[in-house]
Amino acid sequence: MNHEELLKQRFGEGSFTTSGFRDNRRIVVAADKLFDVLKCLKEDAGYDMLADITAVDYLKYPDARDRFGVIHALLNTTTGERLYVKTFLNEPDLDVPSVFSLWKGADWMEREVYDLYGIVFTGHPDLRRILLPEEFTAHPMRKDYPLRGRGERHNFPVITRAES
């Protein structure tokens, strides 16, 4: 049984949508079903490796209905199949469940998405900034973040090349 049939059997026909281009296969699932779908794909469909977690800000996309997309890239190491599981989010509800309990490697990936986009991974054991200082209040990968910042950097010391 392939992963689509398994998910239809487990979660119902309308609980997700699929699409593909060549060998790039995608599943779109609601945030409240995300953890259960990913757990099923890992335990029952053989997608045993979490290759990446990332996000996209669709703010200026003309046809976008949602502001953010969170993408989990999965790999079945036995068959070599890749699968991308996408969840759409809108402000103010930017919460998705953490998959740290399924893949320990999600730890730093979820922290990176949190740091740069402000997506909150509920249930993460240590959700804090990973790239920017804790005092930094913005999320610089959002499309509404100005290229020169909002003045946050004036509080941080200037480090010269000789000091770094």
C-alpha positions in Angstrom: 0.0 0.0 0.0 1.4 3.4 -0.9 1.4 6.4 1.4 -1.6 8.0 -0.2 -3.8 5.0 0.2 -2.5 4.5 3.8 -3.4 8.1 4.7 -6.8 7.9 3.1 -7.6 4.8 5.0 -6.3 6.2 8.3 -7.5 9.9 8.1 -10.2 10.0 5.5 -10.5 11.1 1.9 -10.7 14.8 2.4 -8.1 15.2 5.2 -5.2 16.1 2.9 -4.5 17.0 -0.7 -1.7 15.7 -2.9 0.2 17.0 -5.9 3.3 16.2 -7.8 5.7 17.1 -10.5 8.0 14.5 -11.9 9.2 12.7 -8.8 8.5 15.6 -6.4 5.5 14.5 -4.4 3.7 16.8 -2.0 1.0 16.4 0.6 -0.9 19.4 2.1 -2.4 18.8 5.6 -4.0 21.0 8.2 -1.9 21.9 11.2 -4.2 20.0 13.7 -3.5 16.7 11.8 0.2 17.4 11.0 1.7 15.4 13.8 -0.5 12.3 13.3 0.1 12.3 9.5 3.9 12.6 10.0 3.8 9.8 12.7 1.9 7.6 10.3 4.3 8.3 7.5 7.3 7.5 9.7 5.9 4.4 11.4 3.8 2.8 8.7 5.0 4.2 5.4 8.7 4.0 5.9 9.6 7.7 5.8 12.2 7.2 8.5 14.4 10.3 7.8 13.5 13.9 8.4 15.7 15.7 5.9 14.6 19.3 6.5 12.0 21.6 8.0 11.6 25.0 6.5 9.0 27.7 6.0 7.8 30.1 3.2 6.3 33.5 3.6 3.6 33.9 0.9 2.9 37.6 1.7 3.4 39.0 -1.8 2.3 35.9 -3.8 -0.8 37.1 -5.8 -2.7 33.8 -5.6 -1.8 32.8 -2.1 -4.6 32.3 0.4 -2.4 31.8 3.4 0.5 33.8 4.8 2.9 31.0 5.8 3.7 27.5 4.8 5.7 25.0 6.9 7.3 22.2 4.9 8.7 18.9 6.3 10.9 17.1 3.9 10.9 13.3 4.4 12.9 10.5 3.0 12.3 6.8 2.9 15.9 5.5 3.2 14.9 2.0 1.9 13.3 3.1 -1.3 14.9 6.6 -1.8 11.4 8.2 -2.1 11.1 11.8 -1.0 7.9 13.4 0.2 7.2 17.0 1.2 4.4 17.6 3.8 3.2 21.2 3.8 1.0 23.0 6.3 -0.4 26.5 5.8 -0.7 29.0 8.7 -2.0 32.5 9.2 -1.5 35.1 11.9 -2.2 35.2 14.8 -2.2 31.3 15.0 1.3 30.4 14.0 1.5 27.1 16.0 2.3 23.7 14.7 3.2 20.6 16.7 6.8 19.8 17.2 8.0 16.5 15.7 11.0 16.3 18.0 9.5 13.2 19.6 9.5 11.5 16.2 12.9 12.7 14.9 15.5 14.1 17.4 17.1 16.0 14.4 14.0 18.3 14.3 15.5 20.1 17.4 17.6 22.7 15.6 15.5 22.8 12.4 12.4 23.8 14.4 14.5 26.4 16.3 15.7 27.9 13.1 12.2 28.2 11.6 11.0 29.7 14.9 13.9 32.2 15.0 13.6 33.4 11.4 9.8 33.2 10.8 8.2 33.2 14.2 6.5 29.8 13.7 5.9 28.2 17.2 6.5 24.5 17.5 4.3 23.5 20.4 5.8 20.7 22.5 9.4 21.5 21.5 11.7 20.9 24.6 13.8 24.0 24.2 12.3 26.4 21.7 14.5 29.5 21.7 16.5 31.4 19.1 19.4 29.6 17.5 20.9 32.2 15.0 20.0 35.6 16.5 20.4 36.9 20.0 17.6 36.4 22.4 17.1 40.2 22.6 16.3 40.4 18.9 12.6 40.8 18.7 11.8 40.4 14.9 11.8 37.5 12.5 14.0 38.6 9.5 12.9 36.0 6.9 9.4 37.5 6.9 8.7 39.4 3.7 7.4 42.5 5.7 10.8 42.8 7.5 12.7 45.7 6.1 16.0 45.0 4.4 17.8 47.4 6.7 16.0 46.2 9.8 13.9 48.2 12.2 16.7 49.6 14.3 17.2 46.5 16.4 20.9 46.3 15.7 21.8 49.6 17.4 21.9 47.7 20.7 24.5 45.2 19.6 28.2 45.9 19.7 30.0 46.4 16.4 32.7 43.8 15.9 35.6 44.6 13.6 37.3 42.0 11.5 40.3 42.1 13.9 38.1 41.2 16.8 36.2 38.3 15.1 
